[in-house]
Amino acid sequence: MWNHRVLAHKVQGQKEIYLEIHEVYYDDNNKPNGYTKDPVSVGGSDKKEIIWALNRMLESVDKPILWADEKFPAVY
């Protein structure tokens, strides 16, 4: 199973945090166990697919933000 989630990234050597939407994957116990290396983009073969992707991304904003990298999957 997977869904879109907002991940917090820390810029190495800086205090800056930036947020990106990634596909996050879950184990059989519904715990996050991985995510895509690159953030997601919007595309599709028609407008319905683009709208579907955008709606999933909007849903991710209402979920807790997860840390990326070595802190994954801790909540930001």
PDB file with SEQRES, HELIX, SHEET and CRYST1 records, atoms N, CA, C and O in Angstrom:
SEQRES   1 A   76  MET TRP ASN HIS ARG VAL LEU ALA HIS LYS VAL GLN GLY          
SEQRES   2 A   76  GLN LYS GLU ILE TYR LEU GLU ILE HIS GLU VAL TYR TYR          
SEQRES   3 A   76  ASP ASP ASN ASN LYS PRO ASN GLY TYR THR LYS ASP PRO          
SEQRES   4 A   76  VAL SER VAL GLY GLY SER ASP LYS LYS GLU ILE ILE TRP          
SEQRES   5 A   76  ALA LEU ASN ARG MET LEU GLU SER VAL ASP LYS PRO ILE          
SEQRES   6 A   76  LEU TRP ALA ASP GLU LYS PHE PRO ALA VAL TYR                  
HELIX    1 AA1 LYS A   47  SER A   60  1                                  14    
HELIX    2 AA2 ASP A   69  LYS A   71  5                                   3    
SHEET    1 AA1 4 PRO A  32  TYR A  35  0                                        
SHEET    2 AA1 4 ILE A  17  TYR A  26 -1                                        
SHEET    3 AA1 4 TRP A   2  LYS A  10 -1                                        
SHEET    4 AA1 4 LEU A  66  TRP A  67  1                                        
CRYST1    1.000    1.000    1.000  90.00  90.00  90.00 P 1           1          
ATOM      1  N   MET A   1       0.838  -1.173   0.000  1.00  0.00           N  
ATOM      2  CA  MET A   1       0.000   0.000   0.000  1.00  0.00           C  
ATOM      3  C   MET A   1       0.886   1.240   0.000  1.00  0.00           C  
ATOM      4  O   MET A   1       1.995   1.224   0.533  1.00  0.00           O  
ATOM      5  N   TRP A   2       0.387   2.309  -0.601  1.00  0.00           N  
ATOM      6  CA  TRP A   2       1.111   3.579  -0.609  1.00  0.00           C  
ATOM      7  C   TRP A   2       0.109   4.732  -0.633  1.00  0.00           C  
ATOM      8  O   TRP A   2      -1.065   4.551  -0.955  1.00  0.00           O  
ATOM      9  N   ASN A   3       0.597   5.906  -0.290  1.00  0.00           N  
ATOM     10  CA  ASN A   3      -0.168   7.122  -0.471  1.00  0.00           C  
ATOM     11  C   ASN A   3       0.796   8.300  -0.551  1.00  0.00           C  
ATOM     12  O   ASN A   3       2.001   8.144  -0.353  1.00  0.00           O  
ATOM     13  N   HIS A   4       0.269   9.447  -0.835  1.00  0.00           N  
ATOM     14  CA  HIS A   4       1.079  10.654  -0.850  1.00  0.00           C  
ATOM     15  C   HIS A   4       1.192  11.185   0.579  1.00  0.00           C  
ATOM     16  O   HIS A   4       0.215  11.203   1.328  1.00  0.00           O  
ATOM     17  N   ARG A   5       2.402  11.615   0.941  1.00  0.00           N  
ATOM     18  CA  ARG A   5       2.621  12.233   2.250  1.00  0.00           C  
ATOM     19  C   ARG A   5       3.602  13.381   2.095  1.00  0.00           C  
ATOM     20  O   ARG A   5       4.464  13.373   1.216  1.00  0.00           O  
ATOM     21  N   VAL A   6       3.452  14.362   2.961  1.00  0.00           N  
ATOM     22  CA  VAL A   6       4.402  15.463   3.011  1.00  0.00           C  
ATOM     23  C   VAL A   6       5.581  15.008   3.875  1.00  0.00           C  
ATOM     24  O   VAL A   6       5.394  14.513   4.986  1.00  0.00           O  
ATOM     25  N   LEU A   7       6.793  15.182   3.348  1.00  0.00           N  
ATOM     26  CA  LEU A   7       8.003  14.835   4.088  1.00  0.00           C  
ATOM     27  C   LEU A   7       8.819  16.088   4.332  1.00  0.00           C  
ATOM     28  O   LEU A   7       8.937  16.949   3.460  1.00  0.00           O  
ATOM     29  N   ALA A   8       9.383  16.182   5.533  1.00  0.00           N  
ATOM     30  CA  ALA A   8      10.242  17.304   5.908  1.00  0.00           C  
ATOM     31  C   ALA A   8      11.690  16.916   5.637  1.00  0.00           C  
ATOM     32  O   ALA A   8      12.165  15.877   6.095  1.00  0.00           O  
ATOM     33  N   HIS A   9      12.370  17.753   4.899  1.00  0.00           N  
ATOM     34  CA  HIS A   9      13.773  17.541   4.559  1.00  0.00           C  
ATOM     35  C   HIS A   9      14.605  18.629   5.216  1.00  0.00           C  
ATOM     36  O   HIS A   9      14.253  19.807   5.161  1.00  0.00           O  
ATOM     37  N   LYS A  10      15.703  18.235   5.834  1.00  0.00           N  
ATOM     38  CA  LYS A  10      16.617  19.209   6.422  1.00  0.00           C  
ATOM     39  C   LYS A  10      17.808  19.367   5.482  1.00  0.00           C  
ATOM     40  O   LYS A  10      18.395  18.384   5.030  1.00  0.00           O  
ATOM     41  N   VAL A  11      18.149  20.608   5.200  1.00  0.00           N  
ATOM     42  CA  VAL A  11      19.301  20.894   4.360  1.00  0.00           C  
ATOM     43  C   VAL A  11      20.549  20.668   5.204  1.00  0.00           C  
ATOM     44  O   VAL A  11      20.728  21.296   6.247  1.00  0.00           O  
ATOM     45  N   GLN A  12      21.411  19.763   4.741  1.00  0.00           N  
ATOM     46  CA  GLN A  12      22.599  19.397   5.510  1.00  0.00           C  
ATOM     47  C   GLN A  12      23.463  20.618   5.816  1.00  0.00           C  
ATOM     48  O   GLN A  12      23.790  21.404   4.927  1.00  0.00           O  
ATOM     49  N   GLY A  13      23.826  20.761   7.092  1.00  0.00           N  
ATOM     50  CA  GLY A  13      24.660  21.867   7.521  1.00  0.00           C  
ATOM     51  C   GLY A  13      23.921  23.178   7.714  1.00  0.00           C  
ATOM     52  O   GLY A  13      24.538  24.198   8.021  1.00  0.00           O  
ATOM     53  N   GLN A  14      22.597  23.162   7.537  1.00  0.00           N  
ATOM     54  CA  GLN A  14      21.810  24.381   7.708  1.00  0.00           C  
ATOM     55  C   GLN A  14      20.607  24.096   8.602  1.00  0.00           C  
ATOM     56  O   GLN A  14      20.274  22.938   8.856  1.00  0.00           O  
ATOM     57  N   LYS A  15      19.968  25.140   9.071  1.00  0.00           N  
ATOM     58  CA  LYS A  15      18.773  25.005   9.898  1.00  0.00           C  
ATOM     59  C   LYS A  15      17.506  24.911   9.059  1.00  0.00           C  
ATOM     60  O   LYS A  15      16.431  24.601   9.574  1.00  0.00           O  
ATOM     61  N   GLU A  16      17.638  25.178   7.774  1.00  0.00           N  
ATOM     62  CA  GLU A  16      16.485  25.234   6.882  1.00  0.00           C  
ATOM     63  C   GLU A  16      15.811  23.870   6.731  1.00  0.00           C  
ATOM     64  O   GLU A  16      16.475  22.843   6.587  1.00  0.00           O  
ATOM     65  N   ILE A  17      14.478  23.887   6.768  1.00  0.00           N  
ATOM     66  CA  ILE A  17      13.649  22.703   6.528  1.00  0.00           C  
ATOM     67  C   ILE A  17      12.780  23.015   5.315  1.00  0.00           C  
ATOM     68  O   ILE A  17      12.233  24.113   5.208  1.00  0.00           O  
ATOM     69  N   TYR A  18      12.652  22.069   4.413  1.00  0.00           N  
ATOM     70  CA  TYR A  18      11.714  22.259   3.305  1.00  0.00           C  
ATOM     71  C   TYR A  18      10.837  21.029   3.191  1.00  0.00           C  
ATOM     72  O   TYR A  18      11.235  19.927   3.566  1.00  0.00           O  
ATOM     73  N   LEU A  19       9.655  21.230   2.675  1.00  0.00           N  
ATOM     74  CA  LEU A  19       8.643  20.180   2.600  1.00  0.00           C  
ATOM     75  C   LEU A  19       8.395  19.806   1.148  1.00  0.00           C  
ATOM     76  O   LEU A  19       8.355  20.662   0.264  1.00  0.00           O  
ATOM     77  N   GLU A  20       8.228  18.496   0.920  1.00  0.00           N  
ATOM     78  CA  GLU A  20       7.904  17.989  -0.402  1.00  0.00           C  
ATOM     79  C   GLU A  20       6.925  16.829  -0.255  1.00  0.00           C  
ATOM     80  O   GLU A  20       6.877  16.173   0.785  1.00  0.00           O  
ATOM     81  N   ILE A  21       6.156  16.588  -1.291  1.00  0.00           N  
ATOM     82  CA  ILE A  21       5.224  15.460  -1.302  1.00  0.00           C  
ATOM     83  C   ILE A  21       5.889  14.277  -2.002  1.00  0.00           C  
ATOM     84  O   ILE A  21       6.407  14.397  -3.113  1.00  0.00           O  
ATOM     85  N   HIS A  22       5.860  13.127  -1.318  1.00  0.00           N  
ATOM     86  CA  HIS A  22       6.428  11.880  -1.838  1.00  0.00           C  
ATOM     87  C   HIS A  22       5.369  10.789  -1.783  1.00  0.00           C  
ATOM     88  O   HIS A  22       4.364  10.926  -1.086  1.00  0.00           O  
ATOM     89  N   GLU A  23       5.593   9.715  -2.513  1.00  0.00           N  
ATOM     90  CA  GLU A  23       4.827   8.492  -2.308  1.00  0.00           C  
ATOM     91  C   GLU A  23       5.478   7.766  -1.136  1.00  0.00           C  
ATOM     92  O   GLU A  23       6.688   7.542  -1.129  1.00  0.00           O  
ATOM     93  N   VAL A  24       4.666   7.402  -0.147  1.00  0.00           N  
ATOM     94  CA  VAL A  24       5.157   6.673   1.023  1.00  0.00           C  
ATOM     95  C   VAL A  24       4.541   5.282   0.998  1.00  0.00           C  
ATOM     96  O   VAL A  24       3.349   5.118   0.740  1.00  0.00           O  
ATOM     97  N   TYR A  25       5.378   4.280   1.270  1.00  0.00           N  
ATOM     98  CA  TYR A  25       4.958   2.877   1.254  1.00  0.00           C  
ATOM     99  C   TYR A  25       4.848   2.350   2.669  1.00  0.00           C  
ATOM    100  O   TYR A  25       5.546   2.811   3.572  1.00  0.00           O  
ATOM    101  N   TYR A  26       3.956   1.368   2.858  1.00  0.00           N  
ATOM    102  CA  TYR A  26       3.628   0.858   4.190  1.00  0.00           C  
ATOM    103  C   TYR A  26       3.822  -0.653   4.257  1.00  0.00           C  
ATOM    104  O   TYR A  26       3.683  -1.361   3.260  1.00  0.00           O  
ATOM    105  N   ASP A  27       4.149  -1.128   5.464  1.00  0.00           N  
ATOM    106  CA  ASP A  27       4.264  -2.563   5.668  1.00  0.00           C  
ATOM    107  C   ASP A  27       2.888  -3.158   5.958  1.00  0.00           C  
ATOM    108  O   ASP A  27       1.882  -2.451   5.896  1.00  0.00           O  
ATOM    109  N   ASP A  28       2.838  -4.442   6.270  1.00  0.00           N  
ATOM    110  CA  ASP A  28       1.565  -5.122   6.522  1.00  0.00           C  
ATOM    111  C   ASP A  28       0.854  -4.611   7.772  1.00  0.00           C  
ATOM    112  O   ASP A  28      -0.343  -4.843   7.940  1.00  0.00           O  
ATOM    113  N   ASN A  29       1.586  -3.913   8.655  1.00  0.00           N  
ATOM    114  CA  ASN A  29       0.993  -3.342   9.864  1.00  0.00           C  
ATOM    115  C   ASN A  29       0.629  -1.870   9.678  1.00  0.00           C  
ATOM    116  O   ASN A  29       0.347  -1.165  10.648  1.00  0.00           O  
ATOM    117  N   ASN A  30       0.637  -1.414   8.426  1.00  0.00           N  
ATOM    118  CA  ASN A  30       0.284  -0.036   8.073  1.00  0.00           C  
ATOM    119  C   ASN A  30       1.259   0.995   8.643  1.00  0.00           C  
ATOM    120  O   ASN A  30       0.877   2.132   8.920  1.00  0.00           O  
ATOM    121  N   LYS A  31       2.523   0.592   8.818  1.00  0.00           N  
ATOM    122  CA  LYS A  31       3.556   1.511   9.279  1.00  0.00           C  
ATOM    123  C   LYS A  31       4.417   1.903   8.082  1.00  0.00           C  
ATOM    124  O   LYS A  31       4.784   1.044   7.281  1.00  0.00           O  
ATOM    125  N   PRO A  32       4.746   3.194   7.950  1.00  0.00           N  
ATOM    126  CA  PRO A  32       5.571   3.621   6.826  1.00  0.00           C  
ATOM    127  C   PRO A  32       6.929   2.917   6.850  1.00  0.00           C  
ATOM    128  O   PRO A  32       7.591   2.862   7.886  1.00  0.00           O  
ATOM    129  N   ASN A  33       7.334   2.378   5.693  1.00  0.00           N  
ATOM    130  CA  ASN A  33       8.628   1.705   5.648  1.00  0.00           C  
ATOM    131  C   ASN A  33       9.490   2.126   4.461  1.00  0.00           C  
ATOM    132  O   ASN A  33      10.557   1.551   4.243  1.00  0.00           O  
ATOM    133  N   GLY A  34       9.047   3.120   3.690  1.00  0.00           N  
ATOM    134  CA  GLY A  34       9.846   3.612   2.581  1.00  0.00           C  
ATOM    135  C   GLY A  34       9.131   4.725   1.845  1.00  0.00           C  
ATOM    136  O   GLY A  34       7.933   4.945   2.019  1.00  0.00           O  
ATOM    137  N   TYR A  35       9.892   5.420   1.022  1.00  0.00           N  
ATOM    138  CA  TYR A  35       9.308   6.497   0.214  1.00  0.00           C  
ATOM    139  C   TYR A  35      10.144   6.691  -1.041  1.00  0.00           C  
ATOM    140  O   TYR A  35      11.294   6.258  -1.113  1.00  0.00           O  
ATOM    141  N   THR A  36       9.549   7.346  -2.021  1.00  0.00           N  
ATOM    142  CA  THR A  36      10.248   7.594  -3.268  1.00  0.00           C  
ATOM    143  C   THR A  36      11.408   8.564  -3.055  1.00  0.00           C  
ATOM    144  O   THR A  36      11.315   9.498  -2.259  1.00  0.00           O  
ATOM    145  N   LYS A  37      12.499   8.327  -3.776  1.00  0.00           N  
ATOM    146  CA  LYS A  37      13.673   9.187  -3.668  1.00  0.00           C  
ATOM    147  C   LYS A  37      13.334  10.625  -4.066  1.00  0.00           C  
ATOM    148  O   LYS A  37      13.729  11.575  -3.389  1.00  0.00           O  
ATOM    149  N   ASP A  38      12.612  10.770  -5.151  1.00  0.00           N  
ATOM    150  CA  ASP A  38      12.243  12.089  -5.648  1.00  0.00           C  
ATOM    151  C   ASP A  38      10.802  12.407  -5.276  1.00  0.00           C  
ATOM    152  O   ASP A  38       9.980  11.497  -5.169  1.00  0.00           O  
ATOM    153  N   PRO A  39      10.482  13.691  -5.077  1.00  0.00           N  
ATOM    154  CA  PRO A  39       9.089  14.050  -4.821  1.00  0.00           C  
ATOM    155  C   PRO A  39       8.235  13.744  -6.044  1.00  0.00           C  
ATOM    156  O   PRO A  39       8.751  13.588  -7.151  1.00  0.00           O  
ATOM    157  N   VAL A  40       6.942  13.660  -5.837  1.00  0.00           N  
ATOM    158  CA  VAL A  40       6.030  13.324  -6.927  1.00  0.00           C  
ATOM    159  C   VAL A  40       5.811  14.528  -7.835  1.00  0.00           C  
ATOM    160  O   VAL A  40       5.983  15.679  -7.432  1.00  0.00           O  
ATOM    161  N   SER A  41       5.431  14.232  -9.052  1.00  0.00           N  
ATOM    162  CA  SER A  41       5.041  15.268 -10.000  1.00  0.00           C  
ATOM    163  C   SER A  41       3.611  14.980 -10.437  1.00  0.00           C  
ATOM    164  O   SER A  41       3.066  13.915 -10.145  1.00  0.00           O  
ATOM    165  N   VAL A  42       3.022  15.915 -11.123  1.00  0.00           N  
ATOM    166  CA  VAL A  42       1.646  15.747 -11.569  1.00  0.00           C  
ATOM    167  C   VAL A  42       1.645  15.485 -13.069  1.00  0.00           C  
ATOM    168  O   VAL A  42       2.247  16.231 -13.842  1.00  0.00           O  
ATOM    169  N   GLY A  43       0.972  14.428 -13.467  1.00  0.00           N  
ATOM    170  CA  GLY A  43       0.864  14.105 -14.873  1.00  0.00           C  
ATOM    171  C   GLY A  43      -0.162  13.006 -15.062  1.00  0.00           C  
ATOM    172  O   GLY A  43      -0.630  12.411 -14.091  1.00  0.00           O  
ATOM    173  N   GLY A  44      -0.503  12.744 -16.276  1.00  0.00           N  
ATOM    174  CA  GLY A  44      -1.454  11.685 -16.561  1.00  0.00           C  
ATOM    175  C   GLY A  44      -1.816  11.683 -18.030  1.00  0.00           C  
ATOM    176  O   GLY A  44      -1.410  12.558 -18.794  1.00  0.00           O  
ATOM    177  N   SER A  45      -2.586  10.684 -18.403  1.00  0.00           N  
ATOM    178  CA  SER A  45      -2.973  10.562 -19.808  1.00  0.00           C  
ATOM    179  C   SER A  45      -4.197  11.416 -20.144  1.00  0.00           C  
ATOM    180  O   SER A  45      -4.536  11.601 -21.313  1.00  0.00           O  
ATOM    181  N   ASP A  46      -4.856  11.936 -19.100  1.00  0.00           N  
ATOM    182  CA  ASP A  46      -5.994  12.821 -19.328  1.00  0.00           C  
ATOM    183  C   ASP A  46      -6.212  13.691 -18.090  1.00  0.00           C  
ATOM    184  O   ASP A  46      -5.536  13.519 -17.075  1.00  0.00           O  
ATOM    185  N   LYS A  47      -7.144  14.610 -18.180  1.00  0.00           N  
ATOM    186  CA  LYS A  47      -7.394  15.535 -17.064  1.00  0.00           C  
ATOM    187  C   LYS A  47      -7.874  14.813 -15.813  1.00  0.00           C  
ATOM    188  O   LYS A  47      -7.558  15.237 -14.701  1.00  0.00           O  
ATOM    189  N   LYS A  48      -8.631  13.729 -15.972  1.00  0.00           N  
ATOM    190  CA  LYS A  48      -9.125  12.990 -14.806  1.00  0.00           C  
ATOM    191  C   LYS A  48      -7.973  12.434 -13.981  1.00  0.00           C  
ATOM    192  O   LYS A  48      -8.025  12.460 -12.752  1.00  0.00           O  
ATOM    193  N   GLU A  49      -6.939  11.935 -14.638  1.00  0.00           N  
ATOM    194  CA  GLU A  49      -5.784  11.407 -13.912  1.00  0.00           C  
ATOM    195  C   GLU A  49      -5.029  12.514 -13.188  1.00  0.00           C  
ATOM    196  O   GLU A  49      -4.537  12.310 -12.078  1.00  0.00           O  
ATOM    197  N   ILE A  50      -4.937  13.667 -13.804  1.00  0.00           N  
ATOM    198  CA  ILE A  50      -4.281  14.799 -13.153  1.00  0.00           C  
ATOM    199  C   ILE A  50      -5.085  15.249 -11.943  1.00  0.00           C  
ATOM    200  O   ILE A  50      -4.512  15.519 -10.888  1.00  0.00           O  
ATOM    201  N   ILE A  51      -6.388  15.332 -12.080  1.00  0.00           N  
ATOM    202  CA  ILE A  51      -7.249  15.717 -10.956  1.00  0.00           C  
ATOM    203  C   ILE A  51      -7.138  14.694  -9.829  1.00  0.00           C  
ATOM    204  O   ILE A  51      -7.083  15.073  -8.659  1.00  0.00           O  
ATOM    205  N   TRP A  52      -7.104  13.404 -10.163  1.00  0.00           N  
ATOM    206  CA  TRP A  52      -6.952  12.356  -9.147  1.00  0.00           C  
ATOM    207  C   TRP A  52      -5.661  12.566  -8.372  1.00  0.00           C  
ATOM    208  O   TRP A  52      -5.663  12.528  -7.142  1.00  0.00           O  
ATOM    209  N   ALA A  53      -4.554  12.789  -9.081  1.00  0.00           N  
ATOM    210  CA  ALA A  53      -3.262  12.977  -8.429  1.00  0.00           C  
ATOM    211  C   ALA A  53      -3.265  14.218  -7.547  1.00  0.00           C  
ATOM    212  O   ALA A  53      -2.765  14.184  -6.422  1.00  0.00           O  
ATOM    213  N   LEU A  54      -3.819  15.301  -8.046  1.00  0.00           N  
ATOM    214  CA  LEU A  54      -3.871  16.528  -7.254  1.00  0.00           C  
ATOM    215  C   LEU A  54      -4.711  16.346  -5.992  1.00  0.00           C  
ATOM    216  O   LEU A  54      -4.351  16.858  -4.932  1.00  0.00           O  
ATOM    217  N   ASN A  55      -5.814  15.629  -6.092  1.00  0.00           N  
ATOM    218  CA  ASN A  55      -6.647  15.375  -4.909  1.00  0.00           C  
ATOM    219  C   ASN A  55      -5.905  14.538  -3.879  1.00  0.00           C  
ATOM    220  O   ASN A  55      -6.020  14.800  -2.682  1.00  0.00           O  
ATOM    221  N   ARG A  56      -5.143  13.531  -4.317  1.00  0.00           N  
ATOM    222  CA  ARG A  56      -4.364  12.718  -3.373  1.00  0.00           C  
ATOM    223  C   ARG A  56      -3.301  13.577  -2.692  1.00  0.00           C  
ATOM    224  O   ARG A  56      -3.034  13.417  -1.501  1.00  0.00           O  
ATOM    225  N   MET A  57      -2.698  14.484  -3.452  1.00  0.00           N  
ATOM    226  CA  MET A  57      -1.704  15.383  -2.866  1.00  0.00           C  
ATOM    227  C   MET A  57      -2.338  16.314  -1.844  1.00  0.00           C  
ATOM    228  O   MET A  57      -1.765  16.555  -0.782  1.00  0.00           O  
ATOM    229  N   LEU A  58      -3.519  16.837  -2.158  1.00  0.00           N  
ATOM    230  CA  LEU A  58      -4.223  17.695  -1.198  1.00  0.00           C  
ATOM    231  C   LEU A  58      -4.561  16.932   0.080  1.00  0.00           C  
ATOM    232  O   LEU A  58      -4.470  17.494   1.171  1.00  0.00           O  
ATOM    233  N   GLU A  59      -4.949  15.662  -0.038  1.00  0.00           N  
ATOM    234  CA  GLU A  59      -5.236  14.840   1.143  1.00  0.00           C  
ATOM    235  C   GLU A  59      -3.994  14.695   2.013  1.00  0.00           C  
ATOM    236  O   GLU A  59      -4.108  14.619   3.236  1.00  0.00           O  
ATOM    237  N   SER A  60      -2.822  14.655   1.411  1.00  0.00           N  
ATOM    238  CA  SER A  60      -1.593  14.462   2.183  1.00  0.00           C  
ATOM    239  C   SER A  60      -1.313  15.629   3.122  1.00  0.00           C  
ATOM    240  O   SER A  60      -0.655  15.455   4.148  1.00  0.00           O  
ATOM    241  N   VAL A  61      -1.804  16.807   2.783  1.00  0.00           N  
ATOM    242  CA  VAL A  61      -1.565  17.990   3.606  1.00  0.00           C  
ATOM    243  C   VAL A  61      -2.284  17.889   4.949  1.00  0.00           C  
ATOM    244  O   VAL A  61      -1.864  18.517   5.921  1.00  0.00           O  
ATOM    245  N   ASP A  62      -3.360  17.107   5.016  1.00  0.00           N  
ATOM    246  CA  ASP A  62      -4.121  16.955   6.253  1.00  0.00           C  
ATOM    247  C   ASP A  62      -3.547  15.883   7.184  1.00  0.00           C  
ATOM    248  O   ASP A  62      -4.012  15.735   8.314  1.00  0.00           O  
ATOM    249  N   LYS A  63      -2.554  15.144   6.724  1.00  0.00           N  
ATOM    250  CA  LYS A  63      -1.941  14.084   7.530  1.00  0.00           C  
ATOM    251  C   LYS A  63      -0.695  14.627   8.204  1.00  0.00           C  
ATOM    252  O   LYS A  63      -0.125  15.617   7.745  1.00  0.00           O  
ATOM    253  N   PRO A  64      -0.260  13.989   9.296  1.00  0.00           N  
ATOM    254  CA  PRO A  64       0.977  14.444   9.936  1.00  0.00           C  
ATOM    255  C   PRO A  64       2.154  14.408   8.951  1.00  0.00           C  
ATOM    256  O   PRO A  64       2.260  13.501   8.125  1.00  0.00           O  
ATOM    257  N   ILE A  65       3.011  15.389   9.054  1.00  0.00           N  
ATOM    258  CA  ILE A  65       4.212  15.456   8.220  1.00  0.00           C  
ATOM    259  C   ILE A  65       5.243  14.493   8.799  1.00  0.00           C  
ATOM    260  O   ILE A  65       5.441  14.428  10.012  1.00  0.00           O  
ATOM    261  N   LEU A  66       5.892  13.752   7.915  1.00  0.00           N  
ATOM    262  CA  LEU A  66       6.924  12.803   8.337  1.00  0.00           C  
ATOM    263  C   LEU A  66       8.302  13.351   8.007  1.00  0.00           C  
ATOM    264  O   LEU A  66       8.477  14.066   7.021  1.00  0.00           O  
ATOM    265  N   TRP A  67       9.276  13.010   8.839  1.00  0.00           N  
ATOM    266  CA  TRP A  67      10.659  13.348   8.531  1.00  0.00           C  
ATOM    267  C   TRP A  67      11.160  12.461   7.409  1.00  0.00           C  
ATOM    268  O   TRP A  67      10.779  11.294   7.326  1.00  0.00           O  
ATOM    269  N   ALA A  68      11.992  12.986   6.562  1.00  0.00           N  
ATOM    270  CA  ALA A  68      12.693  12.201   5.545  1.00  0.00           C  
ATOM    271  C   ALA A  68      14.052  11.783   6.107  1.00  0.00           C  
ATOM    272  O   ALA A  68      14.401  12.131   7.234  1.00  0.00           O  
ATOM    273  N   ASP A  69      14.795  11.049   5.324  1.00  0.00           N  
ATOM    274  CA  ASP A  69      16.174  10.658   5.602  1.00  0.00           C  
ATOM    275  C   ASP A  69      16.285   9.816   6.868  1.00  0.00           C  
ATOM    276  O   ASP A  69      15.456   8.933   7.089  1.00  0.00           O  
ATOM    277  N   GLU A  70      17.284  10.069   7.700  1.00  0.00           N  
ATOM    278  CA  GLU A  70      17.564   9.186   8.843  1.00  0.00           C  
ATOM    279  C   GLU A  70      16.484   9.224   9.919  1.00  0.00           C  
ATOM    280  O   GLU A  70      16.413   8.302  10.732  1.00  0.00           O  
ATOM    281  N   LYS A  71      15.645  10.249   9.954  1.00  0.00           N  
ATOM    282  CA  LYS A  71      14.577  10.335  10.957  1.00  0.00           C  
ATOM    283  C   LYS A  71      13.286   9.644  10.501  1.00  0.00           C  
ATOM    284  O   LYS A  71      12.368   9.464  11.301  1.00  0.00           O  
ATOM    285  N   PHE A  72      13.210   9.257   9.225  1.00  0.00           N  
ATOM    286  CA  PHE A  72      12.005   8.608   8.702  1.00  0.00           C  
ATOM    287  C   PHE A  72      11.722   7.337   9.483  1.00  0.00           C  
ATOM    288  O   PHE A  72      12.651   6.564   9.717  1.00  0.00           O  
ATOM    289  N   PRO A  73      10.484   7.078   9.899  1.00  0.00           N  
ATOM    290  CA  PRO A  73       9.250   7.777   9.627  1.00  0.00           C  
ATOM    291  C   PRO A  73       8.730   8.614  10.795  1.00  0.00           C  
ATOM    292  O   PRO A  73       7.518   8.761  10.954  1.00  0.00           O  
ATOM    293  N   ALA A  74       9.621   9.158  11.604  1.00  0.00           N  
ATOM    294  CA  ALA A  74       9.179   9.973  12.743  1.00  0.00           C  
ATOM    295  C   ALA A  74       8.347  11.157  12.241  1.00  0.00           C  
ATOM    296  O   ALA A  74       8.524  11.639  11.122  1.00  0.00           O  
ATOM    297  N   VAL A  75       7.445  11.601  13.100  1.00  0.00           N  
ATOM    298  CA  VAL A  75       6.595  12.746  12.772  1.00  0.00           C  
ATOM    299  C   VAL A  75       7.380  14.024  13.012  1.00  0.00           C  
ATOM    300  O   VAL A  75       8.063  14.169  14.025  1.00  0.00           O  
ATOM    301  N   TYR A  76       7.273  14.946  12.071  1.00  0.00           N  
ATOM    302  CA  TYR A  76       7.971  16.242  12.118  1.00  0.00           C  
ATOM    303  C   TYR A  76       7.403  17.111  13.201  1.00  0.00           C  
ATOM    304  O   TYR A  76       7.861  18.237  13.393  1.00  0.00           O  
TER     305      TYR A  76                                                      
END                                                                             
